[in-house]
Amino acid sequence: MGIINKLDRKTILISLIWLFHISAIIGISLGYQDWFAQKTWLNLIILNLSLFLIFPIYQPKNALAYMSIAALGFLVELLGVNYGWFFGDYQYGDNLGLKIAGTPLLIGLNWAMLVLVTGQIARSFLPKKWMQVSFASGLMLLLDMLMEKVAPVFDFWAFESENVPLSNFIAWFVFALIFQLIVHALNSKGNIRVSYHIYIVQFLFFSYFYGFYL
């Protein structure tokens, strides 16, 4: 009675995830792009909070997978931004929060979140490991292809050339595969319901603005 039970926490957090994204879609569409884009760091924190509370990250295998991928994801992005490795020549904007050496701290957490979520989705209906790893990596690549169109507009990141290089998409898929293999090696598993909600809401958000700015 006064204490929110586990089921209620799931419902509340999933509702918050949808509320933030739908509010952003409406607000940006009405002309308040800068205000909502500047709150992206807060949205990423809420998404990761959802993982901690209802995926849940605090289980040992999930925690190890999350921390490993977050650290590796941040390192990969740091090398990419500062040396042009892997993805091409690009720089991060100001709307993803605090940066170290030009790389947002939250970007590593975003890698970890997407890897765990897509990995769980793939596991929910595919029988073979190679199918799960490949499909989950494909889901991540699909989301990146949508994000690349929107990222410069929202001051997330931008490439020096007008067109996103093919190397970016190849590198995204390769690193997604590597990180998915880490998830499988650690046998990391989480809540399927929150996984679907996190992926679908982001897919719909970036799909909408991909078309909006096309």
C-alpha positions in Angstrom: 0.0 0.0 0.0 2.3 3.1 -0.1 5.1 1.0 -1.7 5.1 0.7 -5.5 5.4 -2.9 -6.4 7.5 -4.3 -9.2 4.6 -4.4 -11.7 3.7 -0.8 -11.0 7.4 0.3 -11.4 7.4 -1.3 -14.9 4.2 0.4 -15.9 5.3 3.7 -14.6 8.7 3.7 -16.2 7.4 2.4 -19.5 4.8 5.1 -19.4 7.4 7.8 -18.7 9.5 6.5 -21.7 6.5 6.9 -24.0 5.5 10.3 -22.5 9.0 11.7 -23.0 9.2 10.6 -26.7 5.6 11.5 -27.6 6.0 14.9 -25.9 9.2 15.5 -27.9 7.6 14.6 -31.2 4.7 17.0 -30.5 6.9 19.8 -29.2 9.5 19.6 -31.9 6.8 19.4 -34.6 5.3 22.6 -33.1 8.6 24.5 -33.3 10.2 23.9 -29.9 13.1 21.8 -31.3 15.9 23.4 -29.4 14.2 23.1 -26.0 13.4 19.4 -26.5 16.8 18.5 -28.1 18.6 20.1 -25.2 16.8 17.6 -22.9 18.1 14.5 -24.8 20.6 13.8 -22.1 17.8 13.5 -19.6 15.9 11.1 -21.8 18.9 8.9 -22.1 19.2 8.8 -18.3 15.6 7.8 -18.0 16.0 5.0 -20.5 19.1 3.7 -18.7 17.3 4.0 -15.3 14.6 1.8 -16.8 17.2 -0.8 -17.5 18.6 -0.7 -14.0 15.2 -1.0 -12.4 13.2 -3.4 -14.6 15.6 -5.0 -17.1 17.4 -5.3 -14.5 21.1 -4.3 -14.8 21.9 -5.0 -11.1 21.9 -8.7 -11.7 25.6 -9.7 -11.9 25.8 -10.9 -15.5 23.7 -8.0 -16.8 25.9 -5.6 -14.8 29.1 -7.0 -16.2 27.7 -6.9 -19.8 26.4 -3.4 -19.3 29.6 -2.0 -17.8 31.9 -3.8 -20.4 29.9 -2.6 -23.4 29.5 1.0 -22.0 33.3 1.2 -21.5 34.1 -0.2 -24.9 31.5 1.8 -26.6 32.8 5.0 -25.1 36.4 4.1 -26.1 35.4 3.3 -29.6 33.6 6.7 -29.9 36.5 8.5 -28.3 38.9 7.1 -30.9 36.4 7.8 -33.6 36.0 11.5 -32.7 39.6 12.2 -32.0 41.4 10.1 -34.7 38.7 9.5 -37.3 38.9 5.7 -36.7 36.1 3.3 -37.6 33.2 5.7 -38.5 34.7 8.5 -40.5 35.3 12.1 -39.5 32.6 13.4 -37.2 32.1 15.5 -34.1 29.6 15.5 -31.3 27.3 18.5 -30.6 26.2 19.8 -27.3 22.9 18.0 -26.7 24.1 14.6 -25.4 25.5 16.0 -22.2 28.9 16.2 -20.5 31.8 15.3 -22.8 35.4 14.1 -22.2 37.8 14.6 -25.1 34.8 15.6 -27.3 32.9 12.4 -26.5 29.7 12.4 -24.4 29.9 10.2 -21.4 26.3 9.0 -22.1 27.2 7.6 -25.5 28.8 4.5 -24.0 25.7 4.0 -21.9 23.6 4.3 -25.1 25.7 1.6 -26.8 25.2 -0.7 -23.8 21.4 0.0 -23.6 20.9 -0.7 -27.3 23.0 -3.9 -27.2 21.1 -5.4 -24.2 17.7 -4.4 -25.5 18.1 -5.7 -29.1 19.9 -8.8 -27.8 16.9 -9.6 -25.6 14.4 -9.0 -28.4 16.3 -11.3 -30.8 16.5 -14.0 -28.1 12.7 -13.8 -27.6 11.9 -15.5 -30.9 15.1 -16.8 -32.6 16.4 -20.2 -31.8 20.1 -20.1 -32.9 22.8 -18.0 -31.4 24.1 -16.8 -34.8 20.6 -15.7 -35.8 20.1 -13.8 -32.5 23.5 -12.0 -32.8 22.9 -11.1 -36.5 19.3 -10.0 -36.1 20.1 -7.9 -33.0 23.0 -6.2 -34.8 20.7 -5.6 -37.7 18.2 -3.9 -35.4 21.0 -1.6 -34.1 22.1 -0.8 -37.6 18.6 0.0 -38.7 18.2 2.5 -35.8 21.6 4.1 -36.6 20.5 4.6 -40.2 17.5 6.5 -39.0 19.5 8.5 -36.4 22.1 9.7 -38.8 19.5 11.7 -40.7 18.3 13.4 -37.5 21.5 13.7 -35.5 22.9 16.9 -37.1 19.5 18.7 -37.0 19.3 18.0 -33.2 23.0 18.8 -32.6 23.8 15.2 -31.5 26.7 14.7 -33.9 27.6 15.5 -37.5 30.0 14.2 -40.1 32.4 16.6 -41.9 31.1 15.4 -45.3 27.5 16.1 -46.2 26.9 12.4 -46.7 27.4 9.8 -44.0 30.3 7.5 -45.1 29.6 3.8 -45.7 32.4 3.1 -43.2 30.1 4.4 -40.4 27.4 1.8 -41.1 29.9 -1.0 -41.5 31.6 -0.1 -38.3 28.3 0.1 -36.5 27.3 -3.4 -37.6 30.7 -4.8 -36.8 30.9 -3.4 -33.3 27.2 -4.3 -32.7 28.2 -7.9 -33.6 31.1 -7.9 -31.2 29.1 -6.4 -28.3 26.3 -8.9 -29.0 28.8 -11.7 -28.7 29.8 -10.3 -25.3 26.2 -10.4 -24.2 25.9 -14.0 -25.3 29.2 -15.0 -23.7 28.0 -13.6 -20.4 24.6 -15.1 -20.9 23.0 -11.8 -20.0 19.2 -11.7 -20.0 16.6 -9.2 -19.1 13.0 -8.2 -19.2 11.5 -8.7 -22.7 8.6 -6.2 -22.1 10.9 -3.2 -21.4 13.2 -4.2 -24.2 10.5 -4.0 -26.8 9.2 -0.8 -25.5 12.6 0.9 -25.4 13.4 -0.2 -29.0 10.0 0.5 -30.5 9.6 4.0 -29.0 13.1 5.0 -30.3 12.4 3.4 -33.7 9.1 5.4 -34.0 10.7 8.6 -32.8 13.6 8.5 -35.3 11.4 7.2 -38.1 9.0 10.1 -37.6 11.8 12.7 -37.8 13.6 10.9 -40.6 10.5 11.5 -42.7 9.9 14.9 -41.2 13.3 16.2 -42.2 13.6 14.2 -45.5 
